[in-house]
Amino acid sequence: MTHPAVWSVPAMALLVFVAMPFNDGFYSFWVNYDAQGDAQQYELLHTTRIFRYTSGVLCGQALTLLAGAALAVRNTQARALVVAVPLAVLLAGVAVAVAYPLARAREGIFFTTGALDDPVLVRVLLSEVAAYPLYAAAGVGLGKLLGRRLRRPATRWPLVLLFLLGWFAATLTGLLQDDRFDAPSGLLWVVPPIAAGTAVALAGLSTDVWAVPPVAVGDWGRGAGVALLVSAAAYALGLNLFAGWARRRALARTDRLPPRQPDH
């Protein structure tokens, strides 16, 4: 039961269920609690639709990275990568498969087309789930680098808690962007959770509802989605290369040690 392939799949499904109420009420709580007029009502409905169908996806990215790190503790780096990447694809499929019927059941009669016919929703969903294998690979590299710290419960759980707190803060920073990304744009390229949250937020909020008539602004999260994939790929490659270099360095240092003299 402790193998990541066993606990990560039900955990992914559970995260979708837990996140759905948050996603359902995100617009009213964080953006506009009193949407009035046709333009604001449209933004409410469209943003809520984006959030519903991506429910649990952002949480799943953190889960995927942790699963990759857990696999790295149990296996060699190459074997961990071979298992982590297909597992990440499976987790992405579970996230979408569980979220879709839940989101569809909550939709009213406002939308005349299906969710998968919405190019904005499809694009942001694809960019988010495409990051799963990259996060899994990054988790493997990170797991190899942390190694002994992850094997000891005294250090493993504080590290996991610190990671989750940082991930939550970064993701929420992205989700709270309104119409455009107002923070330094470089953050999108160095902090993938910010890019992931921003892509979802801007996919739903890239409309200036105060203009008459309302006009589209920004790029509907396309740039943030690209930044997510590029930065996640960079971390996956960099962490694994660094982990491999650290392992070779440790082996070379061991080879240079003088042979141990027998006890007399």
C-alpha positions, 0 to 999 in steps of 0.5 A, a space after each residue: 500500500 505504500 507504493 506511489 502507484 497504489 496510493 496516488 491514484 485514489 488520492 488524485 480522485 479524492 483531490 478532485 472531489 475535495 477541490 470541486 466546491 472550492 472551484 465552484 465558488 471561486 469567482 464569487 469568493 475571490 473575484 466578484 461576490 455580486 455579479 450584475 449585468 449581462 457581462 459580469 454574469 457571463 464572466 461568472 458563468 464562463 470562469 466557473 466553467 473553466 474552474 469546474 472542469 479543471 478541478 483538482 488538476 493543480 493539486 494533482 500536479 503537486 501530487 505527481 511531483 511527490 509521487 515521482 520523489 517517492 519513486 526515486 527513494 525506492 528505485 534507481 533514477 532510471 527505473 523511477 523515471 520509467 515508472 513515474 512518467 506513465 503514472 503521471 499520465 494515468 493521474 492526469 487521466 484520472 483527474 480529467 475523468 473524475 472532474 468531467 462528470 462532476 462539472 457537467 452535472 453542475 452546469 445549467 442550460 446557459 451553455 449551448 455547446 459542450 465543454 470540449 467544444 470550448 477552445 479556451 477550456 480545452 487549451 488550458 486543460 491540455 497545457 495543465 495535464 501535459 505538465 504532469 509527466 514533466 512534474 513527475 520527472 522533476 520529482 524523481 530528480 528532486 527525490 534523488 537529490 534529497 535522498 536520505 532526508 526523504 527516507 527519515 520520517 523526522 525530516 521527510 514530513 517537515 519537508 513535505 509540509 513546507 513544500 505543500 505550503 509553498 505550492 499552495 501560496 504560489 498556486 493561489 498567487 496565480 489564481 488571483 490574477 485578474 484580466 492580466 498577470 500583474 506580477 513580474 513576468 519572470 515569475 511565470 518562467 521560474 515558478 511553475 505553480 504560479 504559471 499553472 494558476 495564472 493560466 487557469 485564472 486568465 482563461 476565465 477572466 480575460 474579459 474587461 466587463 467594465 467596458 461598454 461593450 465588454 472586450 477581450 483582453 490579454 491572451 486568455 492564459 496562453 502565455 502562462 500555459 507556455 511558461 508552465 510547460 517550459 519551466 516544468 521541462 527545465 526543472 525536470 531536465 535540470 534536477 535529473 541532470 544535477 542528481 546524476 552528476 551528484 551521484 557520479 561525484 559521490 561514487 568517484 569520491 568513494 573510489 578515491 577513499 583508501 581501502 579499509 585496513 583489516 582489524 587485528 
